[in-house]
Amino acid sequence: MAIVSKSAVSQSSKEQSLILWFDEVSIADIPVVGGKNASLGEMIQQLTSKGINVPTGFATTAYAYRHFIESAGLEAKLRQLFADLDVEDVKNLRERGTKARSLLMHTPFPVELRKAIATAYQTLCERYNAQTDVAVRSSATAEDLPDASFAGQQETYLNVVGVEGVLAACHKCFASLFTDRAISYRHTKGFDHFSIALAVGVQKMVRSDLATSGVMFSIDTETGFKDAALITAAYGLGENVVQGTVNPDEYYVFKPTLKTGFRPIINKKLGSKELKMVYDDGSKFTKNISVAIAERSKFAITDEEILQLARWAALIEDHYSQVHGVYTPMDIEWAKDGITNELFVVQARPETVQSQKTGNVLRSYRLLLGTGDWGLGTGEKSSQSPTQSPVPLVTGRAIGEAISQGKAHLILDAHRIEQFKAGEVLVTERTDPDWEPIMKRASAIITNAGGRTCHAAIIARELGVPAIVGCGNATEVLKNGQEITVSCAEGEEGNVYAGLLPFEVEEVPLENLPRTRTQILMNVGNPQEALSLSAIPNDGVGLARTEFIIANQIQIHPMALIHFDLLKDEFVKAKIAEITALYDDKPQYFVDKLAQGIGRIAAAFYPKVVIVRMSDFKSNEYANLLGGQQFEPHEENPMLGWRGAARYYDQGYKEAFALECHAIKRVREEMGLTNVTPMIPFCRTPDEGRLVLAEMAKNGLKQGVNDLQVYVMCELPNNVILAEEFAEVFDGFSIGSNDLTQLTLGIDRDSALVAHLFDERSQGVKQMVKMAIQAAKKHNRKIGICGQAPSDYPEFAKFLVEQGIDSISLNPDSVLKTMLEVAKVEGTE
C-alpha cells in the first residue's frame, strides 16, 4: 500500500498534528518536528529526484510532546525539580536527570497519541507488506542548528519491531529530553529546558547490519577546508562509528573536480573495524560481534561507493547552502543495505564547528623541540635546531590543531566522572554523550577507540578542546596523574608526550595583507598537513617533495615492488607482503599511495600551481627503504652520484620512474588536478633532460598534451651556464639554492667540518642566481626559487625580488614574514 503524500498540509494543521509523514515536512518545520525529521523531509521532497536515497517514515510532533506534558501536568513538577539544578555538580545533575526521566517514563501516553503512533506504524508496515523494523530517533526542536549540533543528546533505538516496541521506544525518547548530558548541554548553550520540545522520528531501517555504514562531512573536520568530503565507513550499523566504538576507514574526495566528472579520491586510510553492530534476535535490539581478520584488512566500501557518497555530500551541501542563503557544510549519516546493495542517507545536519569560525586570524601551534620544521610539512631538518625530537608515548587521530597539556586522568566508567577535575586530560576507552558534563572541563581528551567522526571528536571540536582518538592503548600506557603534552599540531597524527613540553601559539591577522607582484609559494612535504597549510595566504606550491611521500607513506623501494618475486631477504619480503596485503599487483601499491599523496597536496591548493619534484633520493637514502639494499649501489659520495634525472632513463631505475609517471598521470587525468607541474631534479645536461622527457612521454606524460608543462631544478652550475639551452628543453626553472651553493662553493653540505663556510649569500652564488634569472627572462620562461635561503635570510629575498624573480617558495613558517618583506621591496605594502 502506498503512503499518500500530504505535503500540501497547511502550517496551522501541521502545528496541531500528532503525527506527520516525512514527505509532509521540510527544513522550515524544525519547530514542528525537530531538526532530524525536518531535514529528512527536506531531502525526501527536494533531493530524491536527484538520485539520493532516503528511507521513509513519520514523526511525532512538538505538539504531541507538549500535549503529553500538559495533559499530565508535568511541567510544574519538572520546574520544581530543576529549581536547585547545578550542572557543575555532577551528583546534583545526575539526581535531577534521573528523577526527570523517571517522571516521564511513569506517565502513560494519552490514548490519542498512542493510537496515532500505532496507526502510522501499521501504515508503514502495509507499505512494505511486512512487520517493519524501524529506527526510532529523538529529534528536538533545538538541534541540528548551524551553531549547535546537540549531537547524541537524546536517545536512538535501532531494530525496533512491532506496535508495542515502537510505542515503548517513543516513550523512552520523550524521557531522554532530560538525559544528564542534554540538561548540561542546554545549560551551556543557553537554551531554556522548557522551551524545547521532543519529536520522534520513526524511519524504515536500512539493513546495514548486513553491510556497511558510516558518517561523512562535506568539509574537512579539522582544518575547515571546504573542498574536501570526508567519508568514514565500518561494517554493520552506524552507531559504532558515531559512538566511536570502532576505528573506521577514512576516505577524502575532492569536490570541485568530482563535480566535473573526475574520480578524485585523494586519500584512503584503512581502519581496524574490529566490531560490527548487528540485529539481536534476543532481548536486546542490537549487539556487537567481532569482524573476521580478513574483513578488517579490506576497505569497507568500493571506490565507486566512495565517489557516489561524495557526490551526494556535495549535492546535499549545495542544496542546504541555497536554502540557508549561506555556505552550509553538512554532517551526514549514511548506510548500505545488505539485501539490495543500495546506499542511503539516513540523517543530515549542518556542521557546527568549522562553519562558525571566522577566517580573520591564522592561529598556529608549534612545539619548541625537535626539528626546526615541526608541524610545517617541509620534511627536512633545520641545522638551527639540534635538540632531539621527543618520542610520543601514544599516537592516534588528531582532532583540531592545538596543543594542550595537564595531568592525565584515566576514567573507564561514566559513573565515575564526578572524580574528574577541571584542567585534567581525560583518558578513556571512548566517550558517549553521558561524558559531556566533564568533557567541557578537560584540557584535552584521549580515547583508545574512535575515528574523526565519532562522538568524542565532534564534541571536542565544538568545545575547542584538542583530542586524540583511536590511540588503541592509551589507557594502558598513560598513568593517572602523569603530566603529559597533547599535540594535534603535527598533521593528521596526534601525539601524546611525557612531561609539559614547551610550545608557542602564534596568531596572525589576515586582514589587509599585501598582495605582491612576486608570487609567494610554499614548500610542502607532508600531504597530511596540506589542507591546513593551504589556509596560509599563498600563490601555490613551489616544491612538493615526492621523497617525503615515498619515505613516510610508501616506505618500500619501488624496484622491490616491481621485482617482488626476486627478493632475496625473506624477512623483508614478508614485511612488504604484509604492508601490501590489499594488492595482488604490488607496483600498484606504489602508484596508489604516491598519487593520493600528490593528489592531496594538489587538491589543497587547487587551482593554484603545485610543482611536484620527482624523486631525488640519493642511493644511500633509497637503500634505507624496504628492499632497497638489493637494488642500490654503494657510492662513496652519493650526494654527487646516482640521483635525480640520471636515474630516470637508466636500466636500473627507469621501471620505477615509470611508476612515478603513472602516479602523476592519474592525478592530472583521473583526479582532474591539472594544476600539477612535474619538475626534474639534478639534471646535468640538456641532452639528459631530453632523455627524461622521452621516458615521461612513454609513460603517458607528454609535454604540451593536456597543457602539461615540465620544469627543471636549476641547482648545478651547468644549469646556469647552459640556462638558455635548458630553456629550449623545459618550460620553467626552480632554483635550488642548497645544491647550487654546495656546488658553487665546493662544500659538502652534509659535512659539519665546513658547514661554517656554507652561505647562500656568497657573491658567487648570488651571481649564479642573477645569471639564471636573466637567461630565463630572455627566453620567456618562468623562474622561481624553492631553496632554504629566502626562508632564512630576508636580505636574500630582497635580492631575488630586485633581480625580477617570478616566485619565491618558502617554508610555511616563513611565508607571511617574507610576504611583508617582499611587499616593502616592491612598494606594494
Long-range contacts (C-beta under 8 A, 24 or more apart in sequence): 1-123, 1-126, 1-127, 2-127, 3-56, 3-123, 3-124, 3-127, 7-45, 14-61, 15-61, 15-63, 16-63, 17-61, 17-63, 17-64, 18-60, 18-61, 18-63, 18-64, 18-67, 18-112, 18-113, 18-116, 18-117, 19-58, 19-59, 19-60, 19-61, 19-64, 19-116, 19-117, 19-119, 19-120, 20-58, 20-59, 20-61, 21-56, 21-57, 21-58, 21-59, 21-120, 22-54, 22-56, 22-57, 22-58, 22-59, 22-201, 22-203, 23-56, 25-59, 27-320, 27-323, 30-141, 30-144, 30-145, 31-62, 31-141, 32-61, 32-62, 32-63, 32-141, 32-199, 33-59, 33-60, 33-61, 33-62, 33-139, 33-199, 33-201, 34-59, 34-62, 34-138, 34-139, 34-140, 34-141, 34-143, 34-144, 34-197, 34-198, 34-199, 34-201, 35-139, 35-140, 35-141, 35-142, 35-143, 35-144, 35-145, 35-150, 35-349, 36-137, 36-138, 36-139, 36-143, 36-144, 36-201, 36-347, 36-349, 37-139, 37-199, 37-201, 38-139, 39-144, 39-347, 39-348, 39-349, 40-201, 40-203, 40-347, 40-348, 42-319, 42-320, 42-323, 43-316, 43-345, 43-348, 46-319, 47-315, 47-316, 47-319, 50-315, 51-312, 52-312, 52-315, 52-316, 52-345, 53-342, 53-343, 53-344, 53-345, 54-344, 54-345, 54-346, 55-203, 55-204, 55-205, 55-206, 55-344, 55-346, 56-124, 56-127, 56-203, 56-204, 57-124, 57-134, 57-201, 57-202, 57-203, 57-204, 58-120, 58-124, 58-201, 58-202, 59-139, 59-199, 59-200, 59-201, 59-202, 60-113, 60-116, 60-117, 60-170, 60-199, 60-200, 60-202, 61-199, 62-141, 62-197, 62-198, 62-199, 64-113, 64-116, 64-199, 65-174, 65-177, 65-197, 65-198, 65-199, 66-197, 67-110, 67-113, 68-107, 68-109, 68-110, 68-113, 68-174, 71-110, 72-107, 74-103, 74-104, 74-107, 75-194, 77-103, 78-103, 78-178, 78-193, 78-194, 79-194, 82-193, 85-183, 85-187, 87-183, 87-184, 87-187, 87-188, 87-437, 90-417, 90-418, 90-437, 90-438, 91-418, 93-180, 93-183, 93-184, 93-437, 94-180, 94-418, 96-183, 97-178, 97-179, 97-180, 97-183, 100-175, 100-178, 100-183, 101-175, 101-176, 101-178, 101-179, 104-171, 104-174, 104-175, 104-177, 104-178, 105-171, 105-172, 105-175, 109-167, 109-170, 109-171, 114-167, 117-163, 117-166, 117-167, 117-170, 117-202, 118-163, 118-166, 118-167, 120-202, 121-163, 121-166, 121-202, 122-163, 124-202, 124-204, 128-204, 131-161, 131-162, 132-161, 132-204, 132-205, 133-159, 133-160, 133-161, 133-204, 133-205, 133-279, 134-160, 134-161, 134-166, 134-202, 134-203, 134-204, 134-205, 135-159, 135-160, 135-201, 135-202, 135-203, 135-204, 135-205, 135-346, 136-160, 136-166, 136-169, 136-170, 136-173, 136-200, 136-201, 136-202, 137-173, 137-200, 137-201, 137-203, 137-347, 138-173, 138-176, 138-177, 138-198, 138-199, 138-200, 138-201, 139-198, 139-199, 139-200, 139-201, 140-177, 140-182, 140-196, 140-197, 140-198, 140-199, 141-196, 141-197, 141-198, 141-199, 142-186, 142-191, 142-195, 142-196, 143-349, 144-349, 144-350, 145-350, 145-352, 146-324, 146-328, 146-350, 146-352, 146-355, 146-356, 147-352, 147-356, 148-189, 148-191, 148-352, 149-331, 149-349, 149-350, 149-352, 149-458, 149-462, 150-182, 150-185, 151-433, 151-455, 151-458, 151-459, 151-462, 152-181, 152-242, 152-243, 152-432, 152-433, 152-455, 153-179, 153-181, 153-182, 153-185, 153-433, 154-179, 154-182, 154-198, 155-179, 156-239, 157-285, 158-205, 158-237, 158-239, 158-277, 158-285, 158-286, 159-205, 159-209, 159-279, 159-280, 159-285, 159-286, 160-285, 166-202, 169-200, 170-200, 170-202, 173-198, 173-200, 174-198, 174-200, 179-433, 179-434, 180-434, 180-437, 181-433, 181-434, 181-435, 181-436, 181-437, 182-433, 184-436, 184-437, 185-436, 188-440, 203-346, 206-335, 206-336, 206-337, 206-344, 206-346, 207-337, 207-338, 207-339, 207-340, 208-236, 208-237, 208-238, 208-335, 208-336, 208-337, 208-338, 209-236, 209-237, 209-276, 209-277, 209-278, 209-279, 209-286, 209-338, 210-278, 210-337, 210-338, 210-339, 211-235, 211-335, 211-336, 211-337, 211-338, 211-341, 212-236, 212-300, 212-301, 212-335, 212-336, 213-237, 213-238, 213-241, 213-333, 213-334, 213-335, 213-336, 214-238, 214-241, 214-248, 214-249, 214-300, 214-333, 214-334, 214-453, 215-241, 215-242, 215-331, 215-332, 215-333, 215-334, 215-453, 216-309, 216-310, 216-313, 216-332, 216-334, 216-453, 217-313, 217-329, 217-330, 217-331, 217-332, 217-351, 217-453, 218-255, 218-313, 218-314, 218-316, 218-317, 218-329, 218-330, 218-332, 218-351, 219-317, 219-329, 219-351, 219-354, 219-355, 220-252, 220-354, 220-531, 221-351, 221-353, 221-354, 221-399, 221-452, 221-453, 221-457, 221-461, 222-398, 222-399, 222-400, 222-401, 222-452, 222-461, 222-488, 222-492, 222-531, 222-532, 223-354, 223-401, 223-531, 223-532, 223-534, 223-535, 224-354, 224-355, 224-357, 224-535, 225-531, 225-532, 225-534, 225-535, 225-604, 226-327, 226-329, 227-254, 227-255, 227-256, 227-603, 227-606, 228-252, 228-253, 228-254, 228-255, 228-266, 228-531, 228-603, 229-253, 229-255, 229-258, 229-309, 229-310, 229-313, 229-314, 230-452, 230-453, 231-306, 231-309, 231-310, 231-313, 232-271, 232-451, 232-452, 232-453, 233-271, 233-299, 233-300, 233-301, 234-271, 234-273, 234-276, 234-300, 235-273, 235-276, 235-291, 235-295, 235-300, 236-275, 236-276, 236-277, 236-278, 236-288, 237-276, 237-277, 237-278, 237-286, 237-335, 238-333, 238-334, 238-335, 238-346, 239-277, 239-286, 240-275, 240-276, 240-277, 240-288, 241-451, 241-453, 241-454, 242-333, 242-453, 242-454, 242-455, 243-430, 243-432, 243-454, 243-455, 244-430, 244-431, 244-432, 244-447, 244-449, 244-450, 244-451, 244-454, 244-455, 244-456, 244-457, 244-469, 245-275, 245-277, 245-288, 245-430, 245-449, 245-450, 246-271, 246-272, 246-273, 246-274, 246-275, 246-276, 246-449, 246-450, 246-451, 247-271, 247-272, 247-273, 247-274, 247-397, 247-449, 247-450, 247-451, 247-470, 247-472, 248-273, 248-300, 248-451, 248-453, 249-273, 249-299, 249-300, 249-301, 250-451, 250-452, 251-301, 251-306, 252-600, 253-306, 253-307, 253-310, 254-599, 254-603, 254-606, 254-671, 254-673, 255-310, 255-313, 255-314, 256-606, 257-603, 257-606, 257-671, 257-672, 257-673, 258-307, 258-310, 258-311, 258-314, 259-311, 259-314, 260-672, 261-672, 262-670, 262-671, 262-672, 263-303, 263-307, 263-670, 263-671, 264-599, 264-603, 264-670, 264-671, 264-672, 264-673, 265-303, 265-306, 265-307, 265-596, 265-599, 265-671, 266-596, 266-599, 266-600, 266-603, 266-671, 267-527, 267-596, 267-599, 267-600, 268-299, 268-306, 268-592, 268-596, 270-297, 270-299, 270-582, 271-300, 271-451, 271-470, 272-296, 272-472, 273-300, 297-581, 297-582, 298-582, 299-582, 301-336, 305-336, 305-343, 308-343, 309-334, 309-343, 312-343, 312-345, 316-345, 316-348, 320-348, 320-350, 324-350, 327-355, 328-355, 329-354, 329-355, 331-453, 331-458, 352-462, 353-461, 353-462, 354-461, 359-510, 359-535, 360-509, 360-510, 360-511, 361-507, 361-508, 361-509, 361-510, 362-507, 362-508, 362-509, 362-510, 362-535, 362-536, 362-816, 363-505, 363-506, 363-507, 363-508, 364-401, 364-489, 364-505, 364-506, 364-508, 365-401, 365-402, 365-403, 365-487, 365-488, 365-489, 365-503, 365-504, 365-505, 366-403, 366-489, 366-503, 366-504, 366-505, 366-506, 366-813, 367-403, 367-485, 367-487, 367-489, 367-490, 367-501, 367-502, 367-503, 368-501, 368-502, 368-503, 368-504, 369-501, 369-502, 373-811, 373-813, 374-489, 374-490, 375-489, 375-490, 375-491, 375-529, 376-529, 376-533, 376-811, 376-812, 376-813, 377-491, 377-523, 377-524, 377-525, 377-526, 377-529, 377-530, 377-533, 377-812, 378-523, 378-524, 378-525, 378-811, 378-812, 379-525, 379-526, 379-545, 379-547, 379-548, 379-552, 380-525, 383-755, 390-497, 390-498, 390-499, 390-501, 391-497, 392-495, 392-496, 392-497, 393-477, 393-478, 393-484, 393-496, 393-497, 393-498, 394-446, 394-468, 394-471, 394-472, 394-473, 394-474, 394-477, 394-478, 394-495, 394-496, 395-468, 395-471, 395-493, 395-494, 395-495, 395-496, 396-446, 396-447, 396-468, 396-469, 396-470, 396-471, 396-472, 396-474, 396-493, 396-494, 397-450, 397-451, 397-452, 397-457, 397-468, 397-469, 397-470, 397-492, 397-493, 397-494, 398-466, 398-468, 398-487, 398-488, 398-489, 398-490, 398-491, 398-492, 398-493, 398-494, 399-445, 399-452, 399-456, 399-457, 399-460, 399-461, 399-466, 399-467, 399-468, 399-469, 399-488, 399-494, 400-460, 400-461, 400-464, 400-465, 400-466, 400-467, 400-488, 401-466, 401-488, 401-489, 401-532, 402-464, 402-466, 402-488, 402-489, 403-466, 403-485, 403-486, 403-487, 403-488, 403-489, 403-503, 403-505, 404-443, 404-444, 404-465, 404-466, 404-485, 404-486, 405-443, 405-444, 405-483, 405-484, 405-485, 405-486, 405-500, 405-501, 406-443, 406-444, 406-483, 406-484, 407-481, 407-482, 407-483, 407-484, 408-446, 408-478, 408-479, 408-480, 408-481, 408-482, 408-483, 408-484, 409-480, 409-481, 410-475, 410-478, 410-479, 410-480, 412-475, 425-484, 425-486, 427-474, 427-475, 427-478, 428-475, 429-475, 430-454, 430-455, 430-456, 431-455, 431-456, 431-459, 439-463, 439-465, 440-465, 443-486, 444-468, 444-486, 445-469, 446-471, 446-474, 446-478, 446-486, 446-496, 447-471, 447-474, 448-472, 448-473, 448-474, 448-475, 466-494, 467-494, 468-494, 468-495, 468-496, 471-496, 490-529, 491-526, 491-528, 491-529, 491-532, 492-528, 493-528, 508-816, 510-537, 513-537, 513-816, 513-819, 514-819, 514-820, 514-823, 514-828, 514-829, 515-828, 516-819, 516-822, 516-823, 516-826, 516-828, 517-826, 517-828, 518-800, 518-801, 518-805, 518-806, 518-807, 518-808, 518-822, 518-826, 519-784, 519-806, 519-807, 519-808, 520-807, 520-808, 520-810, 520-815, 520-818, 520-819, 520-822, 521-609, 521-611, 521-784, 521-786, 521-807, 521-808, 521-809, 521-810, 522-605, 522-809, 522-810, 522-811, 522-812, 522-815, 523-786, 523-791, 523-809, 523-810, 523-811, 523-812, 524-601, 524-604, 524-812, 526-552, 527-553, 527-596, 527-597, 527-598, 527-600, 527-601, 528-600, 530-600, 530-601, 530-603, 530-604, 530-605, 531-600, 531-604, 533-604, 533-812, 534-604, 534-605, 536-812, 536-815, 536-816, 537-815, 537-816, 537-819, 538-605, 538-608, 538-815, 539-608, 539-609, 539-807, 540-605, 540-608, 540-609, 540-610, 540-611, 540-675, 541-601, 541-605, 541-608, 541-609, 541-610, 541-611, 541-809, 542-611, 542-734, 542-784, 542-785, 542-786, 542-807, 542-808, 542-809, 542-810, 543-611, 543-613, 543-679, 543-734, 543-786, 543-809, 544-598, 544-601, 544-602, 544-610, 544-611, 544-612, 544-613, 545-613, 545-616, 546-594, 546-597, 546-598, 546-612, 546-613, 546-614, 546-615, 546-616, 546-660, 547-615, 547-616, 547-617, 547-621, 548-597, 549-593, 549-594, 549-597, 549-598, 550-594, 550-615, 550-617, 550-625, 551-617, 551-621, 551-625, 553-593, 553-597, 554-589, 554-590, 554-593, 554-594, 554-625, 555-579, 555-625, 555-626, 556-580, 556-589, 556-590, 556-625, 556-626, 556-627, 557-622, 557-625, 557-626, 557-627, 557-628, 557-631, 557-632, 557-656, 558-587, 558-590, 558-655, 558-656, 558-659, 558-660, 559-627, 559-630, 559-631, 559-652, 559-653, 559-655, 559-656, 560-625, 560-626, 560-627, 560-628, 560-630, 560-631, 561-586, 561-587, 561-589, 561-590, 561-627, 561-659, 562-586, 562-587, 562-655, 562-656, 562-659, 563-631, 567-627, 567-630, 568-630, 569-627, 569-629, 569-630, 572-626, 572-627, 573-627, 575-626, 576-626, 576-627, 579-626, 587-659, 590-659, 590-663, 591-659, 591-662, 591-663, 591-666, 594-659, 594-660, 594-663, 595-662, 595-663, 595-664, 595-666, 595-667, 595-671, 598-663, 598-664, 598-667, 598-676, 599-666, 599-667, 599-671, 599-673, 602-667, 602-671, 602-673, 602-675, 602-676, 603-671, 603-673, 605-675, 606-673, 606-675, 607-675, 608-675, 609-675, 609-677, 610-673, 610-675, 610-676, 610-677, 611-677, 611-678, 611-679, 611-711, 611-734, 611-786, 611-809, 612-664, 612-676, 612-677, 612-678, 612-679, 613-678, 613-679, 613-681, 613-713, 614-644, 614-648, 614-657, 614-660, 614-678, 614-679, 614-680, 614-681, 615-647, 615-657, 615-660, 616-643, 616-644, 616-681, 616-682, 617-643, 618-642, 618-643, 619-643, 637-748, 639-742, 639-748, 639-749, 639-750, 643-681, 643-682, 644-680, 644-681, 644-682, 644-683, 644-713, 645-680, 645-681, 645-682, 645-683, 645-684, 645-688, 645-689, 645-691, 645-692, 646-682, 646-684, 646-688, 648-680, 648-691, 648-692, 648-695, 649-688, 649-691, 649-692, 649-694, 649-695, 654-695, 657-695, 657-699, 658-695, 658-698, 658-699, 661-695, 661-696, 661-699, 661-700, 661-701, 662-699, 662-700, 664-701, 665-699, 665-700, 665-701, 668-706, 668-708, 669-700, 669-706, 674-706, 674-707, 677-708, 677-709, 677-710, 677-711, 677-731, 677-732, 678-708, 678-710, 678-711, 679-710, 679-711, 679-712, 679-713, 679-734, 680-710, 680-711, 680-712, 680-713, 680-730, 681-713, 681-715, 681-736, 682-713, 682-715, 682-716, 682-739, 683-712, 683-713, 683-716, 683-719, 683-726, 684-716, 684-718, 685-718, 685-722, 686-722, 686-725, 686-726, 686-728, 686-729, 689-726, 689-729, 689-730, 690-729, 693-729, 703-731, 711-782, 713-739, 714-740, 714-772, 714-783, 715-739, 715-740, 715-743, 715-787, 716-740, 716-743, 717-743, 717-744, 717-768, 719-772, 720-768, 720-771, 720-772, 720-775, 721-771, 723-771, 723-772, 723-775, 723-776, 724-775, 724-778, 724-779, 727-775, 727-776, 727-778, 727-779, 727-781, 728-779, 730-781, 731-781, 731-782, 732-776, 732-781, 732-782, 732-783, 732-784, 733-772, 733-776, 733-781, 733-782, 733-783, 733-784, 734-783, 734-784, 734-785, 734-786, 734-809, 735-769, 735-772, 735-783, 735-784, 735-785, 735-786, 735-787, 736-785, 736-786, 736-787, 737-765, 737-769, 737-785, 737-787, 737-788, 737-789, 737-790, 738-787, 738-788, 739-787, 740-765, 740-768, 740-769, 740-787, 741-765, 741-787, 741-789, 744-768, 760-787, 760-788, 760-789, 760-792, 760-793, 760-796, 761-789, 761-793, 761-795, 761-796, 766-799, 769-799, 769-800, 769-803, 770-803, 773-803, 773-804, 773-805, 774-803, 777-804, 782-806, 782-807, 783-807, 784-808, 784-809, 785-809, 790-814, 790-818, 791-818, 794-818, 794-821, 797-821, 797-822, 797-825, 798-822, 798-825, 801-825, 801-826
